[in-house]
Amino acid sequence: MAETEIWHNPQCSKSRTAKAVLEETGSDYVERRYLDNPPSADEIRAALTKLGLEPWDITRTAEAQAKELGVAAWGRTPADRDRWIEALATHPRLIQRPIVFTADGRAFVARDDESLDELR
């Protein structure tokens, strides 16, 4: 069984909260500061599969970079998927945070109480 991994941004309060929950529960985890070590397009595809989400579901569309790219106007169909994934790989700040991949194979965006309860 692999370790739990958190895609973490220490500047984000939601990310810090999720990391604190991992520490409180004594979980062994790997912290990936994804702004310093961005995931590749293939890693994003794998993450989306584990999450059961599409790239637009984990995109921070209110970010300045997202507005500059005009992502709000991009299509949200299977044909548009690679464009979104490439944008996330190129501009990791657009990735919703934190994303947690648990040692037992679950994955979720840990931004709300329900998902944080999954870590406990």
OpenMM code with the backbone's topology and positions (N, CA, C; nanometers):
from openmm import Vec3, app, unit

residues = "MET ALA GLU THR GLU ILE TRP HIS ASN PRO GLN CYS SER LYS SER ARG THR ALA LYS ALA VAL LEU GLU GLU THR GLY SER ASP TYR VAL GLU ARG ARG TYR LEU ASP ASN PRO PRO SER ALA ASP GLU ILE ARG ALA ALA LEU THR LYS LEU GLY LEU GLU PRO TRP ASP ILE THR ARG THR ALA GLU ALA GLN ALA LYS GLU LEU GLY VAL ALA ALA TRP GLY ARG THR PRO ALA ASP ARG ASP ARG TRP ILE GLU ALA LEU ALA THR HIS PRO ARG LEU ILE GLN ARG PRO ILE VAL PHE THR ALA ASP GLY ARG ALA PHE VAL ALA ARG ASP ASP GLU SER LEU ASP GLU LEU ARG".split()
positions = [
    Vec3(0.0843, -0.1179, 0.0000),
    Vec3(0.0000, 0.0000, 0.0000),
    Vec3(0.0890, 0.1246, 0.0000),
    Vec3(0.0597, 0.2182, -0.0873),
    Vec3(0.1369, 0.3411, -0.0981),
    Vec3(0.1014, 0.4354, 0.0165),
    Vec3(0.1874, 0.5305, 0.0393),
    Vec3(0.1614, 0.6326, 0.1405),
    Vec3(0.0545, 0.7300, 0.0923),
    Vec3(-0.0043, 0.7966, 0.1874),
    Vec3(-0.0938, 0.9066, 0.1563),
    Vec3(-0.0096, 1.0215, 0.1017),
    Vec3(-0.0650, 1.0916, 0.0049),
    Vec3(0.0039, 1.2072, -0.0542),
    Vec3(-0.0917, 1.3249, -0.0550),
    Vec3(-0.0390, 1.4417, -0.0223),
    Vec3(-0.1182, 1.5643, -0.0291),
    Vec3(-0.0498, 1.6605, -0.1242),
    Vec3(-0.1274, 1.7096, -0.2227),
    Vec3(-0.0794, 1.8181, -0.3082),
    Vec3(-0.1095, 1.9445, -0.2304),
    Vec3(-0.0053, 2.0069, -0.1797),
    Vec3(-0.0158, 2.1095, -0.0767),
    Vec3(0.0392, 2.2438, -0.1233),
    Vec3(-0.0306, 2.3489, -0.0835),
    Vec3(0.0180, 2.4856, -0.0988),
    Vec3(0.0175, 2.5462, 0.0410),
    Vec3(0.1340, 2.5680, 0.1009),
    Vec3(0.1387, 2.6176, 0.2379),
    Vec3(0.0759, 2.7558, 0.2562),
    Vec3(0.0538, 2.8293, 0.1483),
    Vec3(-0.0095, 2.9611, 0.1575),
    Vec3(-0.1616, 2.9523, 0.1680),
    Vec3(-0.2175, 2.8350, 0.1456),
    Vec3(-0.3626, 2.8152, 0.1420),
    Vec3(-0.4120, 2.7614, 0.2761),
    Vec3(-0.5093, 2.8294, 0.3363),
    Vec3(-0.5606, 2.7863, 0.4659),
    Vec3(-0.6284, 2.6497, 0.4583),
    Vec3(-0.7002, 2.6217, 0.3498),
    Vec3(-0.7657, 2.4913, 0.3350),
    Vec3(-0.6612, 2.3801, 0.3270),
    Vec3(-0.5531, 2.4080, 0.2586),
    Vec3(-0.4448, 2.3114, 0.2451),
    Vec3(-0.3761, 2.2890, 0.3801),
    Vec3(-0.3526, 2.3957, 0.4533),
    Vec3(-0.2907, 2.3826, 0.5853),
    Vec3(-0.3815, 2.3039, 0.6794),
    Vec3(-0.5118, 2.3262, 0.6698),
    Vec3(-0.6064, 2.2528, 0.7542),
    Vec3(-0.6019, 2.1039, 0.7236),
    Vec3(-0.6030, 2.0682, 0.5965),
    Vec3(-0.5978, 1.9265, 0.5588),
    Vec3(-0.4682, 1.8624, 0.6071),
    Vec3(-0.3587, 1.9333, 0.5942),
    Vec3(-0.2305, 1.8808, 0.6414),
    Vec3(-0.2339, 1.8619, 0.7925),
    Vec3(-0.2933, 1.9551, 0.8640),
    Vec3(-0.3044, 1.9434, 1.0095),
    Vec3(-0.3872, 1.8213, 1.0490),
    Vec3(-0.4945, 1.7939, 0.9741),
    Vec3(-0.5764, 1.6760, 1.0025),
    Vec3(-0.4933, 1.5491, 0.9818),
    Vec3(-0.4148, 1.5449, 0.8765),
    Vec3(-0.3270, 1.4288, 0.8541),
    Vec3(-0.2310, 1.4114, 0.9712),
    Vec3(-0.1773, 1.5222, 1.0198),
    Vec3(-0.0839, 1.5150, 1.1322),
    Vec3(-0.1555, 1.4728, 1.2603),
    Vec3(-0.2758, 1.5260, 1.2840),
    Vec3(-0.3532, 1.4914, 1.4037),
    Vec3(-0.3841, 1.3423, 1.4091),
    Vec3(-0.4105, 1.2848, 1.2931),
    Vec3(-0.4472, 1.1428, 1.2891),
    Vec3(-0.3257, 1.0508, 1.2854),
    Vec3(-0.2070, 1.1085, 1.2815),
    Vec3(-0.0858, 1.0277, 1.2791),
    Vec3(-0.0610, 0.9591, 1.1457),
    Vec3(-0.1222, 1.0105, 1.0407),
    Vec3(-0.1053, 0.9512, 0.9078),
    Vec3(0.0363, 0.9722, 0.8565),
    Vec3(0.0901, 0.8671, 0.7974),
    Vec3(0.2150, 0.8818, 0.7236),
    Vec3(0.1772, 0.9397, 0.5883),
    Vec3(0.2393, 1.0487, 0.5514),
    Vec3(0.2047, 1.1099, 0.4240),
    Vec3(0.3263, 1.1757, 0.3617),
    Vec3(0.3139, 1.1950, 0.2330),
    Vec3(0.4139, 1.2677, 0.1561),
    Vec3(0.3508, 1.4004, 0.1168),
    Vec3(0.4225, 1.5067, 0.1417),
    Vec3(0.3753, 1.6400, 0.1037),
    Vec3(0.4371, 1.6777, -0.0296),
    Vec3(0.3525, 1.7057, -0.1257),
    Vec3(0.4013, 1.7525, -0.2552),
    Vec3(0.3600, 1.8980, -0.2691),
    Vec3(0.4561, 1.9851, -0.2662),
    Vec3(0.4282, 2.1274, -0.2880),
    Vec3(0.4173, 2.1458, -0.4392),
    Vec3(0.2949, 2.1320, -0.4852),
    Vec3(0.2720, 2.1206, -0.6289),
    Vec3(0.3025, 2.2484, -0.7067),
    Vec3(0.3156, 2.3625, -0.6393),
    Vec3(0.3579, 2.4834, -0.7113),
    Vec3(0.5080, 2.4783, -0.7410),
    Vec3(0.5838, 2.4130, -0.6515),
    Vec3(0.7282, 2.3973, -0.6708),
    Vec3(0.7611, 2.2735, -0.7535),
    Vec3(0.6762, 2.1734, -0.7454),
    Vec3(0.6952, 2.0459, -0.8146),
    Vec3(0.5644, 2.0117, -0.8868),
    Vec3(0.5360, 2.0824, -0.9955),
    Vec3(0.4061, 2.0657, -1.0620),
    Vec3(0.3857, 1.9253, -1.1187),
    Vec3(0.2623, 1.8774, -1.1089),
    Vec3(0.2327, 1.7476, -1.1699),
    Vec3(0.2340, 1.7595, -1.3221),
    Vec3(0.2745, 1.6520, -1.3850),
    Vec3(0.2726, 1.6467, -1.5317),
    Vec3(0.1288, 1.6275, -1.5793),
    Vec3(0.1083, 1.6413, -1.7075),
    Vec3(-0.0243, 1.6172, -1.7647),
    Vec3(-0.0689, 1.4740, -1.7351),
    Vec3(0.0227, 1.3785, -1.7441),
    Vec3(-0.0121, 1.2392, -1.7150),
    Vec3(-0.0488, 1.2202, -1.5683),
    Vec3(0.0215, 1.2880, -1.4794),
    Vec3(-0.0125, 1.2786, -1.3370),
    Vec3(-0.1493, 1.3412, -1.3096),
    Vec3(-0.1795, 1.4488, -1.3784),
    Vec3(-0.3119, 1.5108, -1.3626),
    Vec3(-0.4194, 1.4167, -1.4138),
    Vec3(-0.3959, 1.3528, -1.5271),
    Vec3(-0.4932, 1.2544, -1.5788),
    Vec3(-0.5176, 1.1436, -1.4765),
    Vec3(-0.4097, 1.0918, -1.4189),
    Vec3(-0.4224, 0.9856, -1.3188),
    Vec3(-0.4980, 1.0360, -1.1958),
    Vec3(-0.4692, 1.1591, -1.1540),
    Vec3(-0.5392, 1.2169, -1.0390),
    Vec3(-0.6882, 1.2309, -1.0682),
    Vec3(-0.7215, 1.2763, -1.1879),
    Vec3(-0.8621, 1.2920, -1.2255),
    Vec3(-0.9347, 1.1579, -1.2249),
    Vec3(-0.8668, 1.0542, -1.2710),
    Vec3(-0.9265, 0.9204, -1.2687),
    Vec3(-0.9559, 0.8791, -1.1249),
    Vec3(-0.8590, 0.8974, -1.0360),
    Vec3(-0.8780, 0.8616, -0.8950),
    Vec3(-0.9883, 0.9454, -0.8309),
    Vec3(-0.9944, 1.0730, -0.8670),
    Vec3(-1.0947, 1.1627, -0.8108),
    Vec3(-1.2337, 1.1394, -0.8689),
    Vec3(-1.2380, 1.0840, -0.9908),
    Vec3(-1.3659, 1.0698, -1.0594),
    Vec3(-1.4198, 1.2034, -1.1060),
    Vec3(-1.3276, 1.2949, -1.1394),
    Vec3(-1.3649, 1.4298, -1.1801),
    Vec3(-1.3060, 1.4624, -1.3164),
    Vec3(-1.3493, 1.5742, -1.3693),
    Vec3(-1.2955, 1.6274, -1.4941),
    Vec3(-1.2035, 1.7452, -1.4611),
    Vec3(-1.1148, 1.7838, -1.5521),
    Vec3(-1.0194, 1.8907, -1.5206),
    Vec3(-1.0861, 2.0229, -1.4838),
    Vec3(-1.1994, 2.0531, -1.5452),
    Vec3(-1.2676, 2.1788, -1.5115),
    Vec3(-1.3240, 2.1753, -1.3701),
    Vec3(-1.3422, 2.0551, -1.3143),
    Vec3(-1.3917, 2.0420, -1.1773),
    Vec3(-1.2862, 2.0789, -1.0739),
    Vec3(-1.1584, 2.0718, -1.1111),
    Vec3(-1.0513, 2.1034, -1.0163),
    Vec3(-0.9745, 2.2288, -1.0572),
    Vec3(-1.0328, 2.3085, -1.1434),
    Vec3(-0.9675, 2.4309, -1.1900),
    Vec3(-1.0181, 2.5506, -1.1113),
    Vec3(-0.9267, 2.6296, -1.0636),
    Vec3(-0.9589, 2.7531, -0.9912),
    Vec3(-0.9832, 2.8621, -1.0958),
    Vec3(-1.1052, 2.8721, -1.1391),
    Vec3(-1.1389, 2.9614, -1.2503),
    Vec3(-1.1357, 3.1097, -1.2129),
    Vec3(-1.1319, 3.1418, -1.0842),
    Vec3(-1.1275, 3.2823, -1.0429),
    Vec3(-0.9845, 3.3367, -1.0358),
    Vec3(-0.8867, 3.2495, -1.0501),
    Vec3(-0.7472, 3.2938, -1.0473),
    Vec3(-0.7181, 3.3873, -1.1647),
    Vec3(-0.6268, 3.4798, -1.1445),
    Vec3(-0.5894, 3.5743, -1.2497),
    Vec3(-0.5419, 3.5019, -1.3752),
    Vec3(-0.4631, 3.3964, -1.3580),
    Vec3(-0.4144, 3.3209, -1.4739),
    Vec3(-0.5305, 3.2593, -1.5518),
    Vec3(-0.6302, 3.2111, -1.4806),
    Vec3(-0.7467, 3.1519, -1.5473),
    Vec3(-0.8201, 3.2579, -1.6291),
    Vec3(-0.8306, 3.3760, -1.5744),
    Vec3(-0.8971, 3.4844, -1.6468),
    Vec3(-0.8154, 3.5255, -1.7691),
    Vec3(-0.6829, 3.5302, -1.7527),
    Vec3(-0.5962, 3.5633, -1.8657),
    Vec3(-0.6091, 3.4603, -1.9778),
    Vec3(-0.6191, 3.3341, -1.9393),
    Vec3(-0.6333, 3.2261, -2.0380),
    Vec3(-0.7745, 3.2186, -2.0962),
    Vec3(-0.8704, 3.2772, -2.0267),
    Vec3(-1.0088, 3.2724, -2.0725),
    Vec3(-1.0749, 3.1380, -2.0529),
    Vec3(-1.0347, 3.0633, -1.9482),
    Vec3(-1.0863, 2.9280, -1.9298),
    Vec3(-1.2377, 2.9230, -1.9111),
    Vec3(-1.2967, 3.0287, -1.8610),
    Vec3(-1.4422, 3.0295, -1.8402),
    Vec3(-1.5173, 3.0057, -1.9710),
    Vec3(-1.4550, 3.0424, -2.0817),
    Vec3(-1.5204, 3.0272, -2.2125),
    Vec3(-1.4859, 2.8944, -2.2806),
    Vec3(-1.3967, 2.8159, -2.2210),
    Vec3(-1.3578, 2.6905, -2.2830),
    Vec3(-1.4696, 2.5879, -2.2728),
    Vec3(-1.4765, 2.5025, -2.3724),
    Vec3(-1.5741, 2.3947, -2.3708),
    Vec3(-1.5453, 2.2950, -2.2600),
    Vec3(-1.6482, 2.2208, -2.2250),
    Vec3(-1.6350, 2.1199, -2.1192),
    Vec3(-1.6856, 1.9858, -2.1705),
    Vec3(-1.6216, 1.9420, -2.2764),
    Vec3(-1.6563, 1.8147, -2.3386),
    Vec3(-1.5321, 1.7268, -2.3412),
    Vec3(-1.5478, 1.5990, -2.3703),
    Vec3(-1.4287, 1.5132, -2.3814),
    Vec3(-1.3253, 1.5674, -2.4798),
    Vec3(-1.3700, 1.6331, -2.5842),
    Vec3(-1.2769, 1.6883, -2.6829),
    Vec3(-1.1950, 1.8043, -2.6253),
    Vec3(-1.2460, 1.8699, -2.5210),
    Vec3(-1.1773, 1.9843, -2.4598),
    Vec3(-1.0863, 1.9439, -2.3438),
    Vec3(-1.0967, 1.8206, -2.3022),
    Vec3(-1.0298, 1.7728, -2.1801),
    Vec3(-0.8787, 1.7966, -2.1814),
    Vec3(-0.8128, 1.7633, -2.2910),
    Vec3(-0.6670, 1.7776, -2.2959),
    Vec3(-0.6235, 1.9230, -2.2841),
    Vec3(-0.7000, 2.0136, -2.3391),
    Vec3(-0.6673, 2.1560, -2.3285),
    Vec3(-0.6664, 2.1988, -2.1815),
    Vec3(-0.7658, 2.1556, -2.1072),
    Vec3(-0.7745, 2.1874, -1.9647),
    Vec3(-0.6571, 2.1257, -1.8885),
    Vec3(-0.6292, 1.9998, -1.9170),
    Vec3(-0.5212, 1.9298, -1.8467),
    Vec3(-0.3874, 1.9970, -1.8736),
    Vec3(-0.3614, 2.0330, -1.9969),
    Vec3(-0.2366, 2.1019, -2.0304),
    Vec3(-0.2275, 2.2363, -1.9576),
    Vec3(-0.3398, 2.3066, -1.9458),
    Vec3(-0.3398, 2.4338, -1.8733),
    Vec3(-0.3051, 2.4116, -1.7262),
    Vec3(-0.3592, 2.3065, -1.6658),
    Vec3(-0.3290, 2.2767, -1.5254),
    Vec3(-0.1824, 2.2381, -1.5078),
    Vec3(-0.1289, 2.1629, -1.6011),
    Vec3(0.0116, 2.1223, -1.5926),
    Vec3(0.1046, 2.2417, -1.6118),
    Vec3(0.0663, 2.3323, -1.6991),
    Vec3(0.1485, 2.4507, -1.7273),
    Vec3(0.1328, 2.5585, -1.6209),
    Vec3(0.0137, 2.5677, -1.5633),
    Vec3(-0.0179, 2.6708, -1.4635),
    Vec3(-0.0722, 2.6035, -1.3371),
    Vec3(0.0144, 2.5400, -1.2579),
    Vec3(-0.0335, 2.4615, -1.1436),
    Vec3(-0.1112, 2.5427, -1.0399),
    Vec3(-0.0938, 2.6745, -1.0395),
    Vec3(-0.1710, 2.7580, -0.9465),
    Vec3(-0.3218, 2.7431, -0.9712),
    Vec3(-0.3584, 2.6973, -1.0895),
    Vec3(-0.4997, 2.6796, -1.1229),
    Vec3(-0.5602, 2.5531, -1.0619),
    Vec3(-0.4760, 2.4647, -1.0081),
    Vec3(-0.5255, 2.3396, -0.9512),
    Vec3(-0.5887, 2.3664, -0.8154),
    Vec3(-0.7107, 2.3191, -0.7985),
    Vec3(-0.7799, 2.3301, -0.6704),
    Vec3(-0.6982, 2.2578, -0.5638),
    Vec3(-0.6996, 2.3088, -0.4440),
    Vec3(-0.6176, 2.2511, -0.3383),
    Vec3(-0.6937, 2.2430, -0.2085),
    Vec3(-0.6490, 2.1539, -0.1244),
    Vec3(-0.5513, 2.0493, -0.1470),
    Vec3(-0.6165, 1.9267, -0.2088),
    Vec3(-0.5371, 1.8477, -0.2759),
    Vec3(-0.5841, 1.7184, -0.3234),
    Vec3(-0.5106, 1.6136, -0.2415),
    Vec3(-0.5871, 1.5203, -0.1862),
    Vec3(-0.5300, 1.4147, -0.1029),
    Vec3(-0.5570, 1.2805, -0.1686),
    Vec3(-0.4514, 1.2014, -0.1775),
    Vec3(-0.4589, 1.0645, -0.2278),
    Vec3(-0.4253, 0.9760, -0.1088),
    Vec3(-0.5208, 0.8981, -0.0624),
    Vec3(-0.4988, 0.8178, 0.0575),
    Vec3(-0.4272, 0.6872, 0.0242),
    Vec3(-0.3660, 0.6309, 0.1255),
    Vec3(-0.2913, 0.5068, 0.1088),
    Vec3(-0.3810, 0.3918, 0.0639),
    Vec3(-0.5112, 0.4010, 0.0936),
    Vec3(-0.6032, 0.2934, 0.0546),
    Vec3(-0.6684, 0.3164, -0.0822),
    Vec3(-0.6175, 0.4156, -0.1575),
    Vec3(-0.6627, 0.4346, -0.2953),
    Vec3(-0.7702, 0.5391, -0.3169),
    Vec3(-0.8191, 0.6018, -0.2101),
    Vec3(-0.9188, 0.7070, -0.2275),
    Vec3(-0.8490, 0.8390, -0.2616),
    Vec3(-0.9246, 0.9295, -0.3215),
    Vec3(-0.8714, 1.0614, -0.3542),
    Vec3(-0.9845, 1.1624, -0.3461),
    Vec3(-0.9528, 1.2818, -0.3005),
    Vec3(-1.0539, 1.3858, -0.2941),
    Vec3(-0.9890, 1.5220, -0.2778),
    Vec3(-1.0646, 1.6244, -0.3151),
    Vec3(-1.0247, 1.7616, -0.2911),
    Vec3(-1.0727, 1.7915, -0.1492),
    Vec3(-0.9796, 1.8118, -0.0579),
    Vec3(-1.0109, 1.8220, 0.0848),
    Vec3(-1.0361, 1.9670, 0.1263),
    Vec3(-1.1459, 2.0225, 0.0789),
    Vec3(-1.1775, 2.1626, 0.1063),
    Vec3(-1.2946, 2.1818, 0.2013),
    Vec3(-1.3691, 2.0758, 0.2300),
    Vec3(-1.4868, 2.0935, 0.3144),
    Vec3(-1.4841, 1.9936, 0.4301),
    Vec3(-1.5757, 2.0121, 0.5246),
    Vec3(-1.5780, 1.9261, 0.6426),
    Vec3(-1.5975, 1.7800, 0.6070),
    Vec3(-1.6818, 1.7527, 0.5088),
    Vec3(-1.7084, 1.6141, 0.4692),
    Vec3(-1.5811, 1.5451, 0.4214),
    Vec3(-1.5051, 1.6124, 0.3349),
    Vec3(-1.3831, 1.5503, 0.2844),
    Vec3(-1.2762, 1.5440, 0.3941),
    Vec3(-1.2724, 1.6411, 0.4828),
    Vec3(-1.1761, 1.6353, 0.5935),
    Vec3(-1.2101, 1.5188, 0.6868),
    Vec3(-1.3393, 1.4908, 0.7035),
    Vec3(-1.3793, 1.3756, 0.7851),
    Vec3(-1.3275, 1.2455, 0.7239),
    Vec3(-1.3122, 1.2416, 0.5920),
    Vec3(-1.2585, 1.1231, 0.5259),
    Vec3(-1.1142, 1.0968, 0.5675),
    Vec3(-1.0442, 1.2024, 0.6079),
    Vec3(-0.9054, 1.1882, 0.6506),
    Vec3(-0.8939, 1.1363, 0.7935),
    Vec3(-1.0006, 1.1533, 0.8695),
    Vec3(-0.9968, 1.1151, 1.0126),
    Vec3(-1.0223, 0.9689, 1.0298),
] * unit.nanometer
topology = app.Topology()
chain = topology.addChain("A")
for resn in residues:
    res = topology.addResidue(resn, chain)
    for name in ("N", "CA", "C"):
        topology.addAtom(name, app.Element.getBySymbol(name[0]), res)
